[in-house]
Amino acid sequence: MSKIYDLLWQKSETKGKAQWEKVGVLLEKDEGKMSVKMDLVPAGNWDGWLVVAERKSKDTPY
């Protein structure tokens, strides 16, 4: 079974709390191959880095 990870970028930071936005997913196959699906490309103050995070339920905010 494949593992699914969310790709996130830090959109902003207010009072020491980061605001994260999901920009796509990373799929990891059983044989170790990985694929990336981008839904959008961050703009503005994006430094080029994305965070790979285990997928959380839709009820859990970032």
Secondary structure, 3 states (H helix, E strand, C coil): CCEEEEEEEEEEEECCEEEEEEEEEEEECCCCCEEEEECCCCCCCCCCCCEEEECCCCCCCC
